[in-house]
Amino acid sequence: MTKLNRSADCGNSPKNKMVEDIGIALEMRDCERLSTILDSEAVWIYLSSRTATAEKILDTLSPQVKPTALTIDHAISHGKVGAVNGRAEHGEGEQRFCHIIEFTSTKCHQVKRIESYGG
């Protein structure tokens, strides 16, 4: 089971919480959660140059190992864009990550694009 430490940024902001939840879902390989929020034309850019389209995002995440501990440092949002960063601990050490998330609208219900750094 993964030990989860959430940020202090989300107390009064539902949008910040949504961004944090997406970051957690990405790092925890929670394909069930992500499948409910990804737009049918969503794009994920990761490892600096790899790109996965909507139908391949979940396939890309599913075989990977979940972290033993996950710490969210910050989750912020403004308009149709949000960002979440933190640290994921695996057996071999800690990896830092940052996910930039673009939504289809300012309501932040569907993800249009994710760009990930770290790992």
N, CA, C and O atoms as CSV, one atom per row, in Angstrom:
chain,resi,resn,atom,element,x,y,z
A,1,MET,N,N,0.831,-1.178,0.000
A,1,MET,CA,C,0.000,0.000,0.000
A,1,MET,C,C,0.882,1.250,0.000
A,1,MET,O,O,1.923,1.290,0.656
A,2,THR,N,N,0.455,2.249,-0.732
A,2,THR,CA,C,1.234,3.480,-0.871
A,2,THR,C,C,0.883,4.476,0.231
A,2,THR,O,O,-0.290,4.737,0.499
A,3,LYS,N,N,1.914,5.025,0.863
A,3,LYS,CA,C,1.712,6.090,1.845
A,3,LYS,C,C,1.556,7.394,1.064
A,3,LYS,O,O,2.426,7.746,0.267
A,4,LEU,N,N,0.445,8.115,1.289
A,4,LEU,CA,C,0.141,9.329,0.532
A,4,LEU,C,C,0.185,10.555,1.430
A,4,LEU,O,O,-0.464,10.597,2.475
A,5,ASN,N,N,0.957,11.554,1.010
A,5,ASN,CA,C,1.040,12.845,1.700
A,5,ASN,C,C,0.562,13.918,0.731
A,5,ASN,O,O,1.247,14.222,-0.246
A,6,ARG,N,N,-0.607,14.490,0.995
A,6,ARG,CA,C,-1.179,15.513,0.114
A,6,ARG,C,C,-0.596,16.891,0.424
A,6,ARG,O,O,-0.032,17.111,1.496
A,7,SER,N,N,-0.739,17.812,-0.525
A,7,SER,CA,C,-0.248,19.185,-0.342
A,7,SER,C,C,-1.212,19.967,0.537
A,7,SER,O,O,-2.326,19.526,0.823
A,8,ALA,N,N,-0.757,21.125,0.951
A,8,ALA,CA,C,-1.613,22.026,1.729
A,8,ALA,C,C,-2.291,23.049,0.823
A,8,ALA,O,O,-2.973,23.948,1.315
A,9,ASP,N,N,-2.115,22.928,-0.500
A,9,ASP,CA,C,-2.608,23.920,-1.457
A,9,ASP,C,C,-4.091,23.789,-1.800
A,9,ASP,O,O,-4.646,24.677,-2.447
A,10,CYS,N,N,-4.732,22.727,-1.393
A,10,CYS,CA,C,-6.062,22.425,-1.929
A,10,CYS,C,C,-7.212,22.692,-0.977
A,10,CYS,O,O,-8.352,22.364,-1.303
A,11,GLY,N,N,-6.965,23.266,0.172
A,11,GLY,CA,C,-7.983,23.455,1.186
A,11,GLY,C,C,-9.280,24.088,0.729
A,11,GLY,O,O,-10.351,23.555,1.017
A,12,ASN,N,N,-9.220,25.200,0.032
A,12,ASN,CA,C,-10.430,25.906,-0.379
A,12,ASN,C,C,-10.604,25.983,-1.886
A,12,ASN,O,O,-11.406,26.781,-2.371
A,13,SER,N,N,-9.879,25.184,-2.625
A,13,SER,CA,C,-9.934,25.266,-4.073
A,13,SER,C,C,-10.267,23.906,-4.698
A,13,SER,O,O,-9.411,23.023,-4.760
A,14,PRO,N,N,-11.499,23.742,-5.156
A,14,PRO,CA,C,-11.858,22.482,-5.820
A,14,PRO,C,C,-11.010,22.213,-7.070
A,14,PRO,O,O,-10.711,21.058,-7.375
A,15,LYS,N,N,-10.624,23.267,-7.789
A,15,LYS,CA,C,-9.786,23.085,-8.979
A,15,LYS,C,C,-8.400,22.584,-8.591
A,15,LYS,O,O,-7.869,21.682,-9.238
A,16,ASN,N,N,-7.809,23.153,-7.551
A,16,ASN,CA,C,-6.503,22.676,-7.093
A,16,ASN,C,C,-6.592,21.213,-6.664
A,16,ASN,O,O,-5.693,20.423,-6.952
A,17,LYS,N,N,-7.677,20.854,-5.975
A,17,LYS,CA,C,-7.867,19.474,-5.549
A,17,LYS,C,C,-7.984,18.546,-6.758
A,17,LYS,O,O,-7.438,17.443,-6.749
A,18,MET,N,N,-8.691,18.990,-7.792
A,18,MET,CA,C,-8.826,18.178,-9.007
A,18,MET,C,C,-7.451,17.950,-9.638
A,18,MET,O,O,-7.132,16.835,-10.050
A,19,VAL,N,N,-6.640,19.004,-9.712
A,19,VAL,CA,C,-5.286,18.885,-10.267
A,19,VAL,C,C,-4.464,17.910,-9.419
A,19,VAL,O,O,-3.762,17.056,-9.960
A,20,GLU,N,N,-4.551,18.037,-8.113
A,20,GLU,CA,C,-3.827,17.124,-7.233
A,20,GLU,C,C,-4.305,15.685,-7.432
A,20,GLU,O,O,-3.486,14.769,-7.510
A,21,ASP,N,N,-5.603,15.479,-7.514
A,21,ASP,CA,C,-6.159,14.138,-7.723
A,21,ASP,C,C,-5.663,13.517,-9.033
A,21,ASP,O,O,-5.402,12.316,-9.090
A,22,ILE,N,N,-5.534,14.324,-10.072
A,22,ILE,CA,C,-5.030,13.820,-11.354
A,22,ILE,C,C,-3.561,13.430,-11.220
A,22,ILE,O,O,-3.151,12.384,-11.723
A,23,GLY,N,N,-2.771,14.256,-10.550
A,23,GLY,CA,C,-1.366,13.925,-10.317
A,23,GLY,C,C,-1.223,12.628,-9.543
A,23,GLY,O,O,-0.373,11.798,-9.865
A,24,ILE,N,N,-2.044,12.454,-8.531
A,24,ILE,CA,C,-2.026,11.217,-7.745
A,24,ILE,C,C,-2.428,10.041,-8.623
A,24,ILE,O,O,-1.798,8.985,-8.569
A,25,ALA,N,N,-3.466,10.211,-9.429
A,25,ALA,CA,C,-3.915,9.130,-10.311
A,25,ALA,C,C,-2.818,8.732,-11.302
A,25,ALA,O,O,-2.627,7.545,-11.571
A,26,LEU,N,N,-2.101,9.711,-11.842
A,26,LEU,CA,C,-1.004,9.413,-12.771
A,26,LEU,C,C,0.102,8.629,-12.067
A,26,LEU,O,O,0.570,7.611,-12.578
A,27,GLU,N,N,0.512,9.097,-10.913
A,27,GLU,CA,C,1.612,8.451,-10.195
A,27,GLU,C,C,1.209,7.095,-9.628
A,27,GLU,O,O,2.051,6.203,-9.515
A,28,MET,N,N,-0.050,6.923,-9.272
A,28,MET,CA,C,-0.544,5.662,-8.712
A,28,MET,C,C,-1.012,4.696,-9.792
A,28,MET,O,O,-1.447,3.586,-9.486
A,29,ARG,N,N,-0.923,5.113,-11.060
A,29,ARG,CA,C,-1.351,4.275,-12.185
A,29,ARG,C,C,-2.819,3.886,-12.052
A,29,ARG,O,O,-3.206,2.755,-12.343
A,30,ASP,N,N,-3.639,4.860,-11.600
A,30,ASP,CA,C,-5.069,4.630,-11.379
A,30,ASP,C,C,-5.831,4.819,-12.692
A,30,ASP,O,O,-6.429,5.869,-12.931
A,31,CYS,N,N,-5.799,3.811,-13.516
A,31,CYS,CA,C,-6.427,3.879,-14.843
A,31,CYS,C,C,-7.945,4.033,-14.743
A,31,CYS,O,O,-8.563,4.668,-15.597
A,32,GLU,N,N,-8.535,3.464,-13.716
A,32,GLU,CA,C,-9.985,3.591,-13.541
A,32,GLU,C,C,-10.380,5.059,-13.354
A,32,GLU,O,O,-11.322,5.536,-13.988
A,33,ARG,N,N,-9.666,5.766,-12.491
A,33,ARG,CA,C,-9.945,7.190,-12.247
A,33,ARG,C,C,-9.659,8.017,-13.500
A,33,ARG,O,O,-10.468,8.861,-13.886
A,34,LEU,N,N,-8.522,7.778,-14.127
A,34,LEU,CA,C,-8.155,8.557,-15.305
A,34,LEU,C,C,-9.134,8.354,-16.454
A,34,LEU,O,O,-9.395,9.290,-17.210
A,35,SER,N,N,-9.671,7.166,-16.597
A,35,SER,CA,C,-10.604,6.901,-17.700
A,35,SER,C,C,-11.866,7.749,-17.598
A,35,SER,O,O,-12.539,7.971,-18.605
A,36,THR,N,N,-12.196,8.225,-16.407
A,36,THR,CA,C,-13.409,9.041,-16.233
A,36,THR,C,C,-13.184,10.513,-16.545
A,36,THR,O,O,-14.146,11.262,-16.711
A,37,ILE,N,N,-11.918,10.941,-16.626
A,37,ILE,CA,C,-11.652,12.374,-16.804
A,37,ILE,C,C,-10.890,12.719,-18.073
A,37,ILE,O,O,-10.739,13.899,-18.390
A,38,LEU,N,N,-10.406,11.727,-18.807
A,38,LEU,CA,C,-9.675,12.002,-20.042
A,38,LEU,C,C,-10.642,12.269,-21.192
A,38,LEU,O,O,-11.548,11.475,-21.446
A,39,ASP,N,N,-10.446,13.377,-21.878
A,39,ASP,CA,C,-11.202,13.674,-23.090
A,39,ASP,C,C,-10.842,12.629,-24.146
A,39,ASP,O,O,-9.741,12.079,-24.127
A,40,SER,N,N,-11.762,12.358,-25.059
A,40,SER,CA,C,-11.516,11.339,-26.086
A,40,SER,C,C,-10.341,11.694,-26.998
A,40,SER,O,O,-9.798,10.814,-27.665
A,41,GLU,N,N,-9.942,12.955,-27.038
A,41,GLU,CA,C,-8.807,13.384,-27.858
A,41,GLU,C,C,-7.612,13.818,-27.004
A,41,GLU,O,O,-6.742,14.551,-27.477
A,42,ALA,N,N,-7.571,13.370,-25.757
A,42,ALA,CA,C,-6.490,13.755,-24.849
A,42,ALA,C,C,-5.135,13.291,-25.372
A,42,ALA,O,O,-5.027,12.275,-26.059
A,43,VAL,N,N,-4.109,14.060,-25.027
A,43,VAL,CA,C,-2.724,13.752,-25.403
A,43,VAL,C,C,-1.872,13.839,-24.152
A,43,VAL,O,O,-2.046,14.739,-23.330
A,44,TRP,N,N,-0.940,12.887,-24.013
A,44,TRP,CA,C,-0.003,12.885,-22.894
A,44,TRP,C,C,1.407,12.895,-23.460
A,44,TRP,O,O,1.778,12.004,-24.225
A,45,ILE,N,N,2.197,13.899,-23.089
A,45,ILE,CA,C,3.601,14.001,-23.494
A,45,ILE,C,C,4.437,13.690,-22.252
A,45,ILE,O,O,4.301,14.348,-21.220
A,46,TYR,N,N,5.303,12.682,-22.362
A,46,TYR,CA,C,6.083,12.240,-21.208
A,46,TYR,C,C,7.492,11.841,-21.655
A,46,TYR,O,O,7.754,11.678,-22.846
A,47,LEU,N,N,8.378,11.690,-20.696
A,47,LEU,CA,C,9.787,11.372,-20.969
A,47,LEU,C,C,10.374,12.294,-22.027
A,47,LEU,O,O,11.131,11.861,-22.896
A,48,SER,N,N,10.023,13.548,-21.945
A,48,SER,CA,C,10.518,14.643,-22.794
A,48,SER,C,C,10.056,14.617,-24.241
A,48,SER,O,O,9.903,15.676,-24.849
A,49,SER,N,N,9.828,13.432,-24.813
A,49,SER,CA,C,9.476,13.436,-26.228
A,49,SER,C,C,8.453,12.372,-26.631
A,49,SER,O,O,7.986,12.383,-27.770
A,50,ARG,N,N,8.102,11.478,-25.752
A,50,ARG,CA,C,7.119,10.454,-26.105
A,50,ARG,C,C,5.712,11.023,-25.978
A,50,ARG,O,O,5.432,11.822,-25.085
A,51,THR,N,N,4.846,10.609,-26.867
A,51,THR,CA,C,3.472,11.087,-26.868
A,51,THR,C,C,2.523,9.907,-26.924
A,51,THR,O,O,2.725,8.967,-27.693
A,52,ALA,N,N,1.488,9.965,-26.105
A,52,ALA,CA,C,0.433,8.950,-26.137
A,52,ALA,C,C,-0.891,9.660,-26.375
A,52,ALA,O,O,-1.197,10.657,-25.721
A,53,THR,N,N,-1.666,9.145,-27.305
A,53,THR,CA,C,-2.994,9.694,-27.560
A,53,THR,C,C,-3.985,9.038,-26.603
A,53,THR,O,O,-3.633,8.108,-25.879
A,54,ALA,N,N,-5.209,9.519,-26.604
A,54,ALA,CA,C,-6.221,9.118,-25.631
A,54,ALA,C,C,-6.309,7.612,-25.430
A,54,ALA,O,O,-6.303,7.141,-24.293
A,55,GLU,N,N,-6.391,6.856,-26.510
A,55,GLU,CA,C,-6.579,5.416,-26.359
A,55,GLU,C,C,-5.349,4.700,-25.816
A,55,GLU,O,O,-5.466,3.575,-25.330
A,56,LYS,N,N,-4.179,5.317,-25.884
A,56,LYS,CA,C,-2.943,4.673,-25.437
A,56,LYS,C,C,-2.470,5.133,-24.059
A,56,LYS,O,O,-1.583,4.506,-23.480
A,57,ILE,N,N,-3.039,6.213,-23.519
A,57,ILE,CA,C,-2.582,6.735,-22.224
A,57,ILE,C,C,-2.717,5.675,-21.140
A,57,ILE,O,O,-1.769,5.427,-20.395
A,58,LEU,N,N,-3.869,5.056,-21.047
A,58,LEU,CA,C,-4.110,4.065,-20.001
A,58,LEU,C,C,-3.241,2.824,-20.204
A,58,LEU,O,O,-2.769,2.234,-19.232
A,59,ASP,N,N,-3.027,2.425,-21.458
A,59,ASP,CA,C,-2.155,1.280,-21.744
A,59,ASP,C,C,-0.720,1.570,-21.322
A,59,ASP,O,O,-0.017,0.671,-20.861
A,60,THR,N,N,-0.283,2.809,-21.474
A,60,THR,CA,C,1.081,3.197,-21.119
A,60,THR,C,C,1.291,3.122,-19.614
A,60,THR,O,O,2.364,2.724,-19.161
A,61,LEU,N,N,0.281,3.501,-18.833
A,61,LEU,CA,C,0.400,3.524,-17.380
A,61,LEU,C,C,0.258,2.157,-16.725
A,61,LEU,O,O,0.945,1.867,-15.745
A,62,SER,N,N,-0.622,1.317,-17.252
A,62,SER,CA,C,-1.016,0.106,-16.538
A,62,SER,C,C,0.107,-0.859,-16.155
A,62,SER,O,O,0.029,-1.429,-15.067
A,63,PRO,N,N,1.141,-1.085,-16.960
A,63,PRO,CA,C,2.135,-2.073,-16.537
A,63,PRO,C,C,3.163,-1.547,-15.529
A,63,PRO,O,O,3.974,-2.325,-15.025
A,64,GLN,N,N,3.147,-0.282,-15.234
A,64,GLN,CA,C,4.177,0.291,-14.373
A,64,GLN,C,C,3.868,0.050,-12.893
A,64,GLN,O,O,2.713,-0.122,-12.505
A,65,VAL,N,N,4.916,0.041,-12.083
A,65,VAL,CA,C,4.808,-0.244,-10.651
A,65,VAL,C,C,4.410,1.007,-9.880
A,65,VAL,O,O,4.894,2.105,-10.158
A,66,LYS,N,N,3.519,0.824,-8.904
A,66,LYS,CA,C,3.080,1.932,-8.053
A,66,LYS,C,C,4.167,2.268,-7.034
A,66,LYS,O,O,4.924,1.390,-6.619
A,67,PRO,N,N,4.245,3.540,-6.631
A,67,PRO,CA,C,5.241,3.923,-5.626
A,67,PRO,C,C,4.863,3.409,-4.237
A,67,PRO,O,O,3.699,3.111,-3.972
A,68,THR,N,N,5.863,3.307,-3.352
A,68,THR,CA,C,5.598,2.925,-1.961
A,68,THR,C,C,5.161,4.130,-1.141
A,68,THR,O,O,4.448,3.985,-0.148
A,69,ALA,N,N,5.589,5.322,-1.557
A,69,ALA,CA,C,5.176,6.570,-0.898
A,69,ALA,C,C,5.067,7.655,-1.958
A,69,ALA,O,O,5.847,7.699,-2.909
A,70,LEU,N,N,4.090,8.524,-1.775
A,70,LEU,CA,C,3.847,9.613,-2.718
A,70,LEU,C,C,3.603,10.892,-1.936
A,70,LEU,O,O,2.713,10.950,-1.087
A,71,THR,N,N,4.398,11.918,-2.226
A,71,THR,CA,C,4.249,13.214,-1.570
A,71,THR,C,C,3.958,14.267,-2.620
A,71,THR,O,O,4.725,14.439,-3.567
A,72,ILE,N,N,2.849,14.971,-2.452
A,72,ILE,CA,C,2.497,16.076,-3.337
A,72,ILE,C,C,2.986,17.355,-2.676
A,72,ILE,O,O,2.552,17.698,-1.577
A,73,ASP,N,N,3.890,18.058,-3.346
A,73,ASP,CA,C,4.412,19.314,-2.802
A,73,ASP,C,C,3.447,20.471,-3.071
A,73,ASP,O,O,3.093,21.217,-2.158
A,74,HIS,N,N,3.025,20.614,-4.334
A,74,HIS,CA,C,2.134,21.713,-4.704
A,74,HIS,C,C,1.157,21.269,-5.776
A,74,HIS,O,O,1.479,20.447,-6.633
A,75,ALA,N,N,-0.034,21.824,-5.711
A,75,ALA,CA,C,-1.044,21.651,-6.755
A,75,ALA,C,C,-1.688,23.008,-6.958
A,75,ALA,O,O,-2.273,23.570,-6.032
A,76,ILE,N,N,-1.580,23.538,-8.175
A,76,ILE,CA,C,-2.104,24.878,-8.450
A,76,ILE,C,C,-2.917,24.846,-9.739
A,76,ILE,O,O,-2.738,23.969,-10.584
A,77,SER,N,N,-3.811,25.816,-9.871
A,77,SER,CA,C,-4.596,25.909,-11.104
A,77,SER,C,C,-4.923,27.367,-11.387
A,77,SER,O,O,-4.983,28.208,-10.490
A,78,HIS,N,N,-5.129,27.628,-12.664
A,78,HIS,CA,C,-5.570,28.957,-13.095
A,78,HIS,C,C,-6.224,28.792,-14.460
A,78,HIS,O,O,-5.588,28.320,-15.403
A,79,GLY,N,N,-7.472,29.174,-14.566
A,79,GLY,CA,C,-8.171,29.040,-15.839
A,79,GLY,C,C,-8.299,27.588,-16.234
A,79,GLY,O,O,-8.836,26.780,-15.477
A,80,LYS,N,N,-7.805,27.246,-17.426
A,80,LYS,CA,C,-7.892,25.882,-17.944
A,80,LYS,C,C,-6.626,25.063,-17.716
A,80,LYS,O,O,-6.485,23.975,-18.275
A,81,VAL,N,N,-5.700,25.574,-16.896
A,81,VAL,CA,C,-4.414,24.901,-16.726
A,81,VAL,C,C,-4.118,24.701,-15.240
A,81,VAL,O,O,-4.477,25.524,-14.398
A,82,GLY,N,N,-3.456,23.588,-14.947
A,82,GLY,CA,C,-3.033,23.315,-13.579
A,82,GLY,C,C,-1.693,22.601,-13.594
A,82,GLY,O,O,-1.252,22.105,-14.630
A,83,ALA,N,N,-1.051,22.554,-12.434
A,83,ALA,CA,C,0.222,21.855,-12.304
A,83,ALA,C,C,0.299,21.207,-10.926
A,83,ALA,O,O,-0.185,21.752,-9.934
A,84,VAL,N,N,0.909,20.049,-10.893
A,84,VAL,CA,C,1.125,19.330,-9.639
A,84,VAL,C,C,2.541,18.771,-9.657
A,84,VAL,O,O,2.986,18.221,-10.664
A,85,ASN,N,N,3.252,18.915,-8.529
A,85,ASN,CA,C,4.594,18.358,-8.451
A,85,ASN,C,C,4.796,17.675,-7.112
A,85,ASN,O,O,4.062,17.917,-6.154
A,86,GLY,N,N,5.806,16.817,-7.063
A,86,GLY,CA,C,6.084,16.112,-5.821
A,86,GLY,C,C,7.155,15.061,-5.999
A,86,GLY,O,O,7.998,15.142,-6.891
A,87,ARG,N,N,7.098,14.044,-5.101
A,87,ARG,CA,C,8.108,12.993,-5.072
A,87,ARG,C,C,7.420,11.634,-4.950
A,87,ARG,O,O,6.476,11.471,-4.176
A,88,ALA,N,N,7.896,10.683,-5.709
A,88,ALA,CA,C,7.407,9.308,-5.638
A,88,ALA,C,C,8.566,8.419,-5.217
A,88,ALA,O,O,9.627,8.436,-5.840
A,89,GLU,N,N,8.364,7.646,-4.164
A,89,GLU,CA,C,9.399,6.746,-3.678
A,89,GLU,C,C,9.132,5.340,-4.199
A,89,GLU,O,O,8.027,4.809,-4.098
A,90,HIS,N,N,10.179,4.766,-4.756
A,90,HIS,CA,C,10.151,3.389,-5.238
A,90,HIS,C,C,11.251,2.644,-4.492
A,90,HIS,O,O,12.015,3.262,-3.750
A,91,GLY,N,N,11.343,1.374,-4.670
A,91,GLY,CA,C,12.361,0.580,-3.992
A,91,GLY,C,C,13.778,1.084,-4.192
A,91,GLY,O,O,14.608,0.974,-3.289
A,92,GLU,N,N,14.063,1.633,-5.358
A,92,GLU,CA,C,15.419,2.087,-5.671
A,92,GLU,C,C,15.681,3.547,-5.325
A,92,GLU,O,O,16.778,4.045,-5.578
A,93,GLY,N,N,14.715,4.238,-4.759
A,93,GLY,CA,C,14.924,5.629,-4.375
A,93,GLY,C,C,13.750,6.518,-4.729
A,93,GLY,O,O,12.657,6.047,-5.046
A,94,GLU,N,N,14.002,7.805,-4.668
A,94,GLU,CA,C,12.961,8.811,-4.868
A,94,GLU,C,C,13.071,9.425,-6.262
A,94,GLU,O,O,14.169,9.672,-6.761
A,95,GLN,N,N,11.914,9.667,-6.879
A,95,GLN,CA,C,11.879,10.341,-8.173
A,95,GLN,C,C,10.964,11.558,-8.063
A,95,GLN,O,O,9.863,11.469,-7.521
A,96,ARG,N,N,11.422,12.677,-8.572
A,96,ARG,CA,C,10.616,13.892,-8.583
A,96,ARG,C,C,9.781,13.911,-9.860
A,96,ARG,O,O,10.189,13.360,-10.883
A,97,PHE,N,N,8.611,14.545,-9.798
A,97,PHE,CA,C,7.743,14.627,-10.969
A,97,PHE,C,C,7.025,15.967,-10.988
A,97,PHE,O,O,6.880,16.633,-9.962
A,98,CYS,N,N,6.581,16.341,-12.175
A,98,CYS,CA,C,5.729,17.511,-12.373
A,98,CYS,C,C,4.818,17.212,-13.551
A,98,CYS,O,O,5.281,16.788,-14.610
A,99,HIS,N,N,3.519,17.432,-13.364
A,99,HIS,CA,C,2.547,17.233,-14.431
A,99,HIS,C,C,1.841,18.568,-14.690
A,99,HIS,O,O,1.268,19.162,-13.777
A,100,ILE,N,N,1.886,19.027,-15.928
A,100,ILE,CA,C,1.153,20.208,-16.360
A,100,ILE,C,C,-0.111,19.690,-17.042
A,100,ILE,O,O,-0.037,18.888,-17.972
A,101,ILE,N,N,-1.252,20.145,-16.582
A,101,ILE,CA,C,-2.532,19.602,-17.041
A,101,ILE,C,C,-3.357,20.710,-17.678
A,101,ILE,O,O,-3.576,21.762,-17.078
A,102,GLU,N,N,-3.811,20.462,-18.898
A,102,GLU,CA,C,-4.702,21.401,-19.586
A,102,GLU,C,C,-6.076,20.746,-19.700
A,102,GLU,O,O,-6.202,19.604,-20.142
A,103,PHE,N,N,-7.085,21.479,-19.300
A,103,PHE,CA,C,-8.459,20.990,-19.339
A,103,PHE,C,C,-9.171,21.482,-20.592
A,103,PHE,O,O,-8.702,22.408,-21.254
A,104,THR,N,N,-10.292,20.868,-20.915
A,104,THR,CA,C,-11.066,21.288,-22.081
A,104,THR,C,C,-11.818,22.583,-21.824
A,104,THR,O,O,-12.184,23.284,-22.767
A,105,SER,N,N,-12.056,22.913,-20.545
A,105,SER,CA,C,-12.742,24.163,-20.184
A,105,SER,C,C,-12.286,24.601,-18.793
A,105,SER,O,O,-11.559,23.873,-18.117
A,106,THR,N,N,-12.709,25.773,-18.375
A,106,THR,CA,C,-12.336,26.274,-17.045
A,106,THR,C,C,-13.054,25.535,-15.923
A,106,THR,O,O,-12.717,25.729,-14.755
A,107,LYS,N,N,-14.022,24.706,-16.239
A,107,LYS,CA,C,-14.704,23.911,-15.210
A,107,LYS,C,C,-13.840,22.741,-14.740
A,107,LYS,O,O,-14.114,22.150,-13.695
A,108,CYS,N,N,-12.811,22.408,-15.495
A,108,CYS,CA,C,-11.819,21.385,-15.124
A,108,CYS,C,C,-12.430,20.003,-14.917
A,108,CYS,O,O,-12.082,19.308,-13.963
A,109,HIS,N,N,-13.335,19.604,-15.798
A,109,HIS,CA,C,-13.940,18.275,-15.689
A,109,HIS,C,C,-13.274,17.251,-16.604
A,109,HIS,O,O,-13.237,16.067,-16.270
A,110,GLN,N,N,-12.748,17.683,-17.752
A,110,GLN,CA,C,-12.141,16.771,-18.719
A,110,GLN,C,C,-10.735,17.247,-19.068
A,110,GLN,O,O,-10.507,18.436,-19.292
A,111,VAL,N,N,-9.798,16.307,-19.112
A,111,VAL,CA,C,-8.397,16.610,-19.410
A,111,VAL,C,C,-8.167,16.540,-20.916
A,111,VAL,O,O,-8.503,15.556,-21.575
A,112,LYS,N,N,-7.579,17.621,-21.440
A,112,LYS,CA,C,-7.270,17.714,-22.868
A,112,LYS,C,C,-5.818,17.307,-23.152
A,112,LYS,O,O,-5.524,16.664,-24.160
A,113,ARG,N,N,-4.911,17.701,-22.228
A,113,ARG,CA,C,-3.480,17.495,-22.485
A,113,ARG,C,C,-2.738,17.418,-21.160
A,113,ARG,O,O,-3.033,18.159,-20.222
A,114,ILE,N,N,-1.772,16.510,-21.099
A,114,ILE,CA,C,-0.893,16.389,-19.940
A,114,ILE,C,C,0.544,16.396,-20.462
A,114,ILE,O,O,0.871,15.710,-21.430
A,115,GLU,N,N,1.381,17.171,-19.811
A,115,GLU,CA,C,2.814,17.154,-20.120
A,115,GLU,C,C,3.552,16.852,-18.816
A,115,GLU,O,O,3.425,17.592,-17.840
A,116,SER,N,N,4.314,15.777,-18.803
A,116,SER,CA,C,4.945,15.299,-17.571
A,116,SER,C,C,6.460,15.396,-17.663
A,116,SER,O,O,7.060,15.164,-18.713
A,117,TYR,N,N,7.065,15.749,-16.520
A,117,TYR,CA,C,8.514,15.859,-16.395
A,117,TYR,C,C,8.961,15.075,-15.178
A,117,TYR,O,O,8.229,14.967,-14.193
A,118,GLY,N,N,10.152,14.534,-15.247
A,118,GLY,CA,C,10.730,13.821,-14.106
A,118,GLY,C,C,10.672,12.329,-14.308
A,118,GLY,O,O,10.341,11.827,-15.382
A,119,GLY,N,N,11.006,11.635,-13.234
A,119,GLY,CA,C,10.935,10.175,-13.252
A,119,GLY,C,C,12.081,9.592,-13.948
A,119,GLY,O,O,12.181,8.370,-14.056
